[in-house]
Amino acid sequence: MKWTKKGLIYGPNGESKYADNSALTPTPILINEDTIRVYSSFRDKEGVGRIFYVDLDSKNPSKIKKVSKKPILNIGKQGAFDDNGVILGDILSVNEKLYMYYVGFQKVKGVKFLAYTGLAISEDNGESFKRYSNAPVLDRSNEELYIRSLHTVIHMNGKWKAWGGIGNGWEVIDGIPYPQYDTRYYESDDGVNFSKEGLVCVECRDKEYRIGRPRVFLEKGKYHMFYTYGTTDRKYLSGYAISDDGLSWNRKDEEAGFELSKSGWDSKEFAYPAPIKVGDKIYIFYNGNDFGKEGFGYAELIDEL
């Protein structure tokens, strides 16, 4: 694959007390034929994320049309699984409603954090969302203890197919614990009750200790997955895999076409790529250095998947 980088689009810069920096895990959806809406998590000065959106011109995604002035999904109730921040998992339209799967963070004693998947639903085309529950729809399990975060959900043939980053341990690098996780697959009949345990799809290799934020994209009868991996020598980059059935995957990181820039906002990291097809074009939105501290940008595919 070959991509043409189009540059940084948007990053919060203290516009409000909730929008001090970062635009984590940018997740695009075509709200109408003229507008790509990118949901992402803006951080406050304490690093706590809340979900906002940025509307872009579908014919020229570099052009910003609107930025939500307040969070469309705030942190959860004190003591809930999402009381210390939320980031985007995925968003999809089903039966004239938008289903937002998000990852909620909670600080606890003993480990750095816990992260589980919640669900919020919009009935006004994504202008506001209401939590389905104050509890997660994908909570901890015996084999998937610390992190159960869905990042792609596809409603197809009556089934809800989902892929997520799942963690059950910690990697200590220079005295700092980082979450270990791999990518797993789940199914649901109703979008709420998912498989008890996930099927491992893409595992870590070599120096990798985490591989997640899987974004699965259907094109020409194939499943295409874009993901981000971290290594013990502190690389944080993105790769690519392909599948016939969404279950068995063939990693082809060398074909992803993601390159670091020589300087600037994405010169050290390329993270959380999320593709969208608009007409005959495919765009990918992503974060750069420091886990998206400066915001998100995009690239355009100039050949075929």
C-alpha positions as CSV (number, residue, x, y, z in Angstrom):
1,M,0.0,0.0,0.0
2,K,1.0,3.6,-0.7
3,W,-0.3,6.5,1.3
4,T,0.1,10.2,0.8
5,K,0.2,12.0,4.1
6,K,-2.0,15.1,4.2
7,G,-0.8,16.5,7.5
8,L,-2.1,17.3,11.0
9,I,-5.8,18.3,11.1
10,Y,-6.7,19.2,14.6
11,G,-5.5,19.1,18.2
12,P,-7.0,20.8,21.2
13,N,-5.0,23.6,22.8
14,G,-6.7,24.7,26.0
15,E,-10.0,25.7,24.4
16,S,-11.8,24.4,27.5
17,K,-10.9,22.8,30.8
18,Y,-11.6,19.5,29.2
19,A,-9.6,20.1,26.0
20,D,-6.0,20.9,27.0
21,N,-4.2,18.5,24.7
22,S,-4.4,15.2,22.6
23,A,-7.0,13.8,20.3
24,L,-6.7,10.1,21.0
25,T,-7.9,7.2,18.9
26,P,-9.5,9.2,16.1
27,T,-12.5,7.3,14.8
28,P,-14.2,8.4,11.6
29,I,-17.8,7.9,10.4
30,L,-19.6,9.4,7.5
31,I,-22.5,11.4,9.1
32,N,-23.8,12.5,5.7
33,E,-22.4,12.6,2.2
34,D,-20.7,16.0,2.9
35,T,-19.3,15.3,6.4
36,I,-16.8,13.0,8.0
37,R,-17.2,13.1,11.7
38,V,-14.1,12.1,13.7
39,Y,-14.8,11.2,17.3
40,S,-11.7,11.2,19.6
41,S,-10.8,11.7,23.2
42,F,-9.5,15.1,24.3
43,R,-7.4,15.2,27.5
44,D,-7.5,17.7,30.3
45,K,-4.4,18.9,32.2
46,E,-4.5,15.8,34.4
47,G,-4.5,13.5,31.4
48,V,-8.2,12.4,31.8
49,G,-9.9,11.9,28.4
50,R,-13.5,12.8,27.3
51,I,-15.0,12.2,23.9
52,F,-15.5,15.1,21.5
53,Y,-16.0,15.2,17.7
54,V,-14.5,17.1,14.8
55,D,-16.5,17.5,11.6
56,L,-14.6,17.5,8.3
57,D,-15.4,18.2,4.7
58,S,-15.8,14.8,3.1
59,K,-14.3,16.1,-0.2
60,N,-11.4,17.8,1.6
61,P,-10.8,16.3,5.1
62,S,-8.2,19.0,5.8
63,K,-11.1,21.4,6.1
64,I,-12.6,21.6,9.6
65,K,-16.3,22.4,9.6
66,K,-17.1,22.2,13.3
67,V,-15.6,21.1,16.7
68,S,-17.9,20.0,19.5
69,K,-17.7,22.6,22.3
70,K,-18.4,20.2,25.1
71,P,-17.9,16.4,25.6
72,I,-20.5,14.2,23.9
73,L,-19.5,11.5,26.4
74,N,-18.1,12.6,29.8
75,I,-16.4,10.4,32.4
76,G,-18.5,8.0,34.4
77,K,-19.8,8.1,37.9
78,Q,-17.3,8.1,40.7
79,G,-16.3,4.6,41.4
80,A,-17.5,3.3,38.0
81,F,-15.3,1.5,35.5
82,D,-14.9,4.7,33.4
83,D,-14.4,7.4,36.1
84,N,-10.9,8.2,35.1
85,G,-11.3,8.8,31.4
86,V,-12.8,7.4,28.2
87,I,-11.4,6.9,24.7
88,L,-13.1,5.7,21.4
89,G,-13.4,2.1,20.5
90,D,-15.8,2.2,17.6
91,I,-19.0,3.7,16.3
92,L,-21.5,2.3,13.9
93,S,-25.0,2.9,12.6
94,V,-27.7,0.2,13.3
95,N,-31.4,0.7,12.9
96,E,-31.1,4.5,12.7
97,K,-29.1,4.6,16.0
98,L,-25.4,5.2,16.5
99,Y,-23.8,2.7,18.8
100,M,-20.6,3.9,20.4
101,Y,-18.3,1.4,22.0
102,Y,-15.8,3.1,24.2
103,V,-13.0,2.2,26.6
104,G,-13.3,3.3,30.2
105,F,-10.4,3.7,32.5
106,Q,-10.3,3.3,36.2
107,K,-7.3,3.8,38.6
108,V,-7.0,1.1,41.3
109,K,-4.5,0.1,43.9
110,G,-2.0,-2.5,42.8
111,V,-1.9,-2.0,39.0
112,K,-1.6,1.1,36.8
113,F,-5.2,1.0,35.6
114,L,-8.1,-1.1,34.5
115,A,-9.8,-0.7,31.1
116,Y,-13.1,-2.2,30.0
117,T,-15.6,-1.6,27.2
118,G,-18.8,0.4,27.6
119,L,-21.6,1.2,25.3
120,A,-23.4,4.5,24.6
121,I,-26.2,5.1,22.1
122,S,-27.3,8.1,20.1
123,E,-30.7,8.8,18.6
124,D,-29.9,12.2,17.2
125,N,-27.2,11.3,14.6
126,G,-24.3,11.5,17.0
127,E,-24.9,14.9,18.6
128,S,-25.4,13.3,22.0
129,F,-25.0,9.9,23.6
130,K,-26.6,8.1,26.5
131,R,-24.9,5.3,28.3
132,Y,-26.5,1.9,27.9
133,S,-25.3,1.1,31.4
134,N,-23.0,2.4,34.1
135,A,-21.4,-1.1,33.9
136,P,-19.2,-2.3,31.1
137,V,-20.6,-4.6,28.3
138,L,-17.2,-6.3,28.2
139,D,-16.0,-6.6,31.8
140,R,-13.0,-8.6,33.2
141,S,-12.9,-12.4,33.0
142,N,-10.6,-14.9,34.6
143,E,-8.3,-15.1,31.5
144,E,-8.7,-11.5,30.4
145,L,-8.3,-9.7,33.6
146,Y,-7.0,-6.1,33.2
147,I,-7.9,-4.8,29.7
148,R,-10.9,-5.8,27.5
149,S,-11.2,-3.0,25.0
150,L,-13.2,-3.4,21.7
151,H,-12.0,-1.2,18.8
152,T,-13.9,-2.6,15.9
153,V,-17.6,-3.7,15.9
154,I,-19.3,-4.8,12.6
155,H,-23.0,-5.7,12.4
156,M,-23.3,-8.3,9.7
157,N,-25.9,-11.0,8.9
158,G,-27.5,-10.6,12.3
159,K,-24.3,-11.0,14.2
160,W,-22.1,-8.4,16.0
161,K,-18.5,-9.2,15.2
162,A,-15.9,-7.5,17.3
163,W,-12.1,-7.2,17.6
164,G,-10.3,-5.8,20.6
165,G,-7.1,-5.4,22.5
166,I,-7.0,-7.7,25.5
167,G,-4.5,-7.6,28.4
168,N,-3.6,-9.8,31.2
169,G,-0.2,-8.6,32.4
170,W,2.3,-5.8,32.6
171,E,5.7,-5.1,31.1
172,V,8.1,-3.1,33.2
173,I,10.4,-0.9,31.2
174,D,12.9,1.3,33.1
175,G,10.8,0.9,36.2
176,I,7.5,1.9,34.5
177,P,4.7,-0.7,34.0
178,Y,3.1,-0.8,30.6
179,P,0.1,-3.0,29.7
180,Q,0.6,-6.2,27.8
181,Y,-2.1,-7.2,25.3
182,D,-2.9,-8.9,22.1
183,T,-5.8,-8.8,19.6
184,R,-8.8,-11.1,20.0
185,Y,-12.2,-11.7,18.3
186,Y,-15.7,-11.8,19.9
187,E,-19.3,-12.3,18.7
188,S,-22.7,-11.2,20.0
189,D,-26.3,-11.7,19.0
190,D,-27.4,-8.3,20.4
191,G,-24.4,-6.0,20.6
192,V,-24.4,-6.2,24.4
193,N,-23.6,-9.7,25.5
194,F,-20.3,-10.8,23.9
195,S,-18.3,-14.1,24.0
196,K,-17.1,-15.0,27.5
197,E,-13.5,-15.3,26.1
198,G,-12.0,-14.0,22.9
199,L,-10.3,-15.9,20.1
200,V,-6.7,-14.8,19.7
201,C,-6.2,-13.2,16.3
202,V,-2.9,-11.4,16.2
203,E,-0.2,-12.2,18.8
204,C,2.9,-10.3,19.8
205,R,6.3,-11.4,18.3
206,D,10.0,-10.5,18.7
207,K,10.3,-7.5,21.0
208,E,6.6,-6.7,21.0
209,Y,4.7,-6.8,24.3
210,R,1.5,-5.2,23.1
211,I,-0.5,-5.2,19.9
212,G,-3.9,-3.7,19.9
213,R,-6.4,-1.0,18.8
214,P,-7.4,-3.3,15.9
215,R,-9.4,-1.5,13.2
216,V,-11.0,-4.0,10.8
217,F,-12.0,-2.8,7.3
218,L,-14.0,-4.9,4.8
219,E,-12.9,-4.3,1.1
220,K,-13.4,-6.6,-1.9
221,G,-14.4,-9.6,0.1
222,K,-11.3,-9.4,2.4
223,Y,-10.9,-8.4,6.0
224,H,-8.1,-5.8,6.5
225,M,-6.8,-5.0,10.0
226,F,-4.7,-2.0,11.0
227,Y,-3.3,-2.1,14.5
228,T,-0.6,-0.5,16.7
229,Y,2.2,-2.4,18.5
230,G,4.7,-1.4,21.2
231,T,8.2,-2.9,21.7
232,T,10.5,-3.2,24.6
233,D,12.9,-0.8,22.8
234,R,10.2,1.9,22.9
235,K,8.9,1.8,19.4
236,Y,5.2,2.6,18.9
237,L,4.2,1.9,15.4
238,S,1.4,0.5,13.3
239,G,1.0,-2.7,11.2
240,Y,-1.4,-4.5,8.9
241,A,-2.9,-8.0,8.5
242,I,-5.3,-9.6,6.1
243,S,-7.9,-12.3,6.5
244,D,-10.5,-14.3,4.5
245,D,-12.8,-14.8,7.5
246,G,-11.8,-12.3,10.2
247,L,-10.6,-15.1,12.4
248,S,-7.3,-16.3,10.9
249,W,-4.9,-13.4,10.1
250,N,-1.7,-13.1,8.1
251,R,0.5,-10.3,9.3
252,K,1.9,-8.2,6.5
253,D,3.4,-5.2,8.4
254,E,5.9,-4.6,5.6
255,E,3.0,-3.9,3.2
256,A,1.2,-1.3,5.5
257,G,3.0,1.6,3.9
258,F,3.1,3.6,7.1
259,E,6.3,5.7,7.4
260,L,7.5,8.1,10.0
261,S,8.0,11.7,8.8
262,K,11.5,13.2,8.9
263,S,10.3,15.8,11.4
264,G,7.2,17.1,13.1
265,W,4.2,15.7,14.8
266,D,4.4,12.2,13.4
267,S,8.2,11.7,13.3
268,K,8.5,9.3,16.2
269,E,5.2,7.4,16.4
270,F,2.5,6.3,14.0
271,A,-0.4,5.1,16.1
272,Y,-4.1,4.1,16.0
273,P,-4.8,4.2,12.2
274,A,-8.5,4.1,11.4
275,P,-9.6,3.8,7.8
276,I,-12.8,5.1,6.1
277,K,-14.0,4.8,2.5
278,V,-15.6,8.0,1.0
279,G,-16.7,7.5,-2.6
280,D,-13.8,5.9,-4.4
281,K,-11.2,7.2,-1.9
282,I,-9.9,5.6,1.2
283,Y,-8.5,7.8,4.0
284,I,-6.8,6.8,7.2
285,F,-6.9,8.9,10.3
286,Y,-4.1,8.5,12.9
287,N,-2.2,9.9,15.9
288,G,1.5,10.8,15.9
289,N,4.1,11.4,18.6
290,D,3.4,11.0,22.4
291,F,0.2,9.0,21.9
292,G,-1.5,11.8,19.9
293,K,-0.6,14.7,22.2
294,E,-0.6,17.2,19.2
295,G,-3.8,15.8,17.7
296,F,-4.7,13.7,14.7
297,G,-4.0,13.9,11.0
298,Y,-4.7,11.7,7.9
299,A,-3.4,10.1,4.8
300,E,-5.0,9.1,1.5
301,L,-4.5,5.7,-0.1
302,I,-3.0,6.2,-3.6
303,D,-3.2,2.6,-4.8
304,E,-5.4,-0.4,-3.8
305,L,-5.7,-2.5,-0.7
